[in-house]
Amino acid sequence: MLQCPDGAETGPGATGPGECGLCAGAAGGAGTQTTEAANTEREDTPTLEESMRQAELQAQEHHDAWLLLDDAHGFGVVGAQGRGTLSHFGLASPRVILMGTLGKAAGVSGAFVAAEQVVIDTLVNHARSYVYTTATPPALASALLQSLHIIEQGDALRAHLRQLVAQLRDGLRDLPWQLMPSDTAIQPLLVGDNRQALALSEKLRERGIWVAAIRPPTVPQGTARLRITLSAAHRGQDVSQLVEALHDLAA
C-alpha cells in the first residue's frame, strides 16, 4: 500500500474519499514505482538502462501507473544540455514523475519535481513538505537561473568530466581494490574492510586528497568503499595525483 503526499492510501485496496488527485485517475489503482537513475551508495551503476526502462514505461502506461525517477546524479551531468538521464536514453512519458536535486550540479540548494499537471497540483495542495516549507530566497533563485544557463551551455564541461572519469578508471585498473562499475561522476572503490577503508581515507587526507569512506549500514556488510567524487572543476593532474597516491598506498 502506498501513500499520497497528504497521507491518503493509494494502490491496491485504496478506496473512498481519502484518495488524492494524483491517484484518483489511475484505473485499477496501480500506484507508483520508484527508482534512482544512479544509486551511488549501493548499486553504483545507473539503473535506468534504455531497454529495461522502455519496457517499464510501456507497462506503466498500459497499467496507468506512475514511475517516480530520482535523477540526483543525472541532472546537469548527462543528456542533451544536461537535461538528465531520461534525455540521455531518449526516454519520455507522461507517466514519469522526475525529481532532481539543486544541490549537486546546480550548486545551490533545494530540489524540483517535473511532471504532469495533475501531479504538480497534488503536490502544491497536499504535500506538507512543500506547503509548510519556507519559500526559496530571491538570491538563491537568481543564482539558480545562472546555474541553469551554465548547465545548458556546459557541453564542454560535461565532456571534460567524462575524460576525467575515463582517466581515473584507466589509472586504477591494477589496484588490489576493485573499482566498481559506474559511468557517473561517482566512482566507488570497493575496499571491503571498514578499518582499511577508513585508514585509506585518512592517508589520502594526509596527502591533501579528500575521499570519503562509506561503511555499513550505508552499504552492505563487507563492502566498505572509498567514494571518489569527480567534478568538472577537477583537472587531469588532480586525477593523476589521486591515482599515484592510491598506487603508493597499495604497495
TORKOL-447008 format. One line per 2 residues: number of its first residue (from 1); their letters; for each residue z, y, x of C-alpha. Coordinates in steps of 0.2 Angstrom, whole numbers, plus 2048, in hexadecimal, padded with zeros to 3 digits. Layout:
N
NUM = a = Z Y X; ...
This chain:
251
1 = ml = 800 800 800; 7FB 811 807
3 = qc = 802 822 803; 7F9 832 7FF
5 = pd = 7FF 842 808; 80A 846 7F9
7 = ga = 813 835 7F9; 809 82D 7EB
9 = et = 805 81B 7ED; 7F3 817 7EF
11 = gp = 7E8 807 7F3; 7EA 7F6 7EA
13 = ga = 7F7 7F7 7DC; 7F8 80A 7DB
15 = tg = 7F6 810 7C9; 7FC 81F 7BE
17 = pg = 7FE 831 7C0; 805 830 7D2
19 = ec = 7F4 82E 7D9; 7EE 83D 7E3
21 = gl = 7DC 844 7E2; 7D7 83C 7F3
23 = ca = 7D9 82B 7EC; 7D6 82D 7D9
25 = ga = 7C3 82C 7DC; 7C4 81C 7E5
27 = ag = 7BE 80E 7DA; 7C9 7FF 7DC
29 = ga = 7D5 809 7E7; 7CF 803 7F7
31 = gt = 7DA 80F 801; 7D7 816 813
33 = qt = 7D4 80D 823; 7DA 816 833
35 = te = 7D4 815 845; 7D3 81E 855
37 = aa = 7C3 822 85E; 7CC 81E 86F
39 = nt = 7DE 817 870; 7E3 81D 882
41 = er = 7F4 814 882; 7F0 803 87B
43 = ed = 7DE 7FE 879; 7D7 80A 886
45 = tp = 7C6 809 880; 7BD 812 872
47 = tl = 7BF 808 862; 7B0 811 859
49 = ee = 7A2 806 860; 792 80A 857
51 = sm = 78E 7F9 850; 79F 7F6 849
53 = rq = 7A1 807 842; 790 806 839
55 = ae = 796 7F6 830; 7A7 7FE 82C
57 = lq = 7A0 80E 825; 794 804 81A
59 = aq = 7A2 7FA 814; 7AD 80A 811
61 = eh = 79F 811 806; 79C 801 7FD
63 = hd = 7AE 7FF 7F9; 7B1 812 7F6
65 = aw = 7BF 812 804; 7C2 81F 811
67 = ll = 7C2 81E 824; 7CE 829 82D
69 = ld = 7C9 82C 83F; 7D5 834 84C
71 = da = 7C9 83B 859; 7D6 843 864
73 = hg = 7CD 83E 874; 7BB 840 86E
75 = fg = 7BB 851 867; 7B4 85D 874
77 = vv = 7B0 850 880; 7A3 844 879
79 = ga = 794 847 86D; 788 855 86B
81 = qg = 790 865 86F; 7A0 85C 870
83 = rg = 7A1 858 85E; 7AA 847 861
85 = tl = 7A8 835 85F; 79F 834 84F
87 = sh = 792 83F 857; 791 835 866
89 = fg = 78D 825 85C; 782 82E 850
91 = la = 78D 82A 841; 790 834 831
93 = sp = 797 830 820; 79F 839 812
95 = rv = 7AD 82C 812; 7B3 831 823
97 = il = 7C3 83C 825; 7C2 843 837
99 = mg = 7D2 849 83F; 7D3 851 850
101 = tl = 7DF 85A 85C; 7DD 86C 862
103 = gk = 7E9 869 870; 7DE 85F 87C
105 = aa = 7CC 864 87E; 7CE 874 874
107 = gv = 7DD 879 87F; 7E8 881 872
109 = sg = 7F3 878 865; 7F2 871 853
111 = af = 7E6 865 84B; 7D8 865 83E
113 = va = 7D1 85A 830; 7BF 859 82C
115 = ae = 7BA 850 81C; 7B3 851 80A
117 = qv = 7B9 85F 7FF; 7C4 853 7F5
119 = vi = 7CD 84E 805; 7D0 860 80A
121 = dt = 7D6 866 7F9; 7E2 857 7F9
123 = lv = 7E9 85C 80A; 7EA 86E 806
125 = nh = 7F4 86B 7F6; 7FE 85C 7F9
127 = ar = 801 859 80C; 812 85F 810
129 = sy = 80F 860 822; 801 86D 81E
131 = vy = 809 876 810; 81A 879 819
133 = tt = 813 87D 82A; 813 88E 831
135 = at = 801 896 832; 7F7 896 842
137 = pp = 7FA 8A6 84C; 7EB 8B2 84C
139 = al = 7EB 8B1 85F; 7EA 89E 85F
141 = as = 7DC 89F 853; 7D3 8AB 85E
143 = al = 7D5 8A0 86D; 7CF 891 863
145 = lq = 7BF 89A 85F; 7BC 89D 871
147 = sl = 7C0 88B 875; 7B3 885 868
149 = hi = 7A6 890 870; 7AA 888 881
151 = ie = 7A9 877 87A; 799 87A 871
153 = qg = 791 881 881; 79A 874 88C
155 = da = 78C 867 890; 78E 86A 8A2
157 = lr = 7A1 868 8A2; 79F 858 898
159 = ah = 792 851 8A5; 79E 856 8B3
161 = lr = 7AC 84D 8AB; 7A1 83D 8A9
163 = ql = 79D 83E 8BC; 7B0 83F 8C0
165 = va = 7B3 830 8B5; 7A5 826 8BE
167 = ql = 7AB 82C 8CF; 7BD 826 8CB
169 = rd = 7B8 815 8C4; 7AD 812 8D3
171 = gl = 7BB 817 8DF; 7C8 80C 8D7
173 = rd = 7BF 7FC 8D6; 7C7 7F3 8E4
175 = lp = 7D9 7F6 8E0; 7E6 7E9 8DD
177 = wq = 7E9 7F1 8CC; 7DC 7F0 8BE
179 = lm = 7D3 7FF 8B8; 7D2 7FC 8A5
181 = ps = 7C2 7FE 89C; 7C0 810 896
183 = dt = 7B1 81D 894; 7BD 82B 890
185 = ai = 7C6 838 89B; 7D5 82D 89A
187 = qp = 7D4 81F 8A7; 7E3 813 8A6
189 = ll = 7E7 809 8B6; 7F0 7F9 8B1
191 = vg = 7FF 7F6 8BD; 809 7EA 8B3
193 = dn = 81B 7EC 8B9; 825 7FB 8B3
195 = rq = 82E 7FF 8C3; 81E 7FE 8CD
197 = al = 815 809 8C1; 823 816 8C3
199 = al = 823 815 8D5; 810 817 8D7
201 = se = 812 827 8CB; 820 82E 8D6
203 = kl = 816 82B 8E6; 807 833 8DF
205 = re = 812 842 8DA; 818 843 8EC
207 = rg = 806 846 8F1; 803 853 8E5
209 = iw = 7FB 848 8D7; 802 847 8C6
211 = va = 7FE 836 8BD; 80A 831 8B0
213 = ai = 811 81F 8AF; 80F 818 89D
215 = rp = 81C 80A 899; 822 7FF 88B
217 = pt = 825 802 87C; 816 80E 87D
219 = vp = 80B 800 884; 80F 7ED 882
221 = qg = 81B 7E4 88E; 814 7E0 89F
223 = ta = 806 7ED 89E; 80D 7FD 8A6
225 = rl = 800 808 8AC; 7FB 818 8B4
227 = ri = 7F3 824 8A8; 7E6 82D 8B2
229 = tl = 7E0 83C 8A9; 7D0 845 8AE
231 = sa = 7C9 856 8A8; 7BA 861 8AC
233 = ah = 7C6 86C 8B6; 7C7 85F 8C3
235 = rg = 7BC 85E 8D2; 7B4 850 8DB
237 = qd = 7C0 852 8E9; 7CF 851 8DD
239 = vs = 7C9 83F 8D8; 7C6 83B 8EA
241 = ql = 7D8 840 8EE; 7DF 835 8E1
243 = ve = 7D3 826 8E6; 7D9 827 8F8
245 = al = 7EB 829 8F3; 7EB 819 8E8
247 = hd = 7E2 80F 8F6; 7EF 815 902
249 = la = 7FD 80F 8F6; 7F5 7FF 8F3
251 = a = 7F4 7FB 906
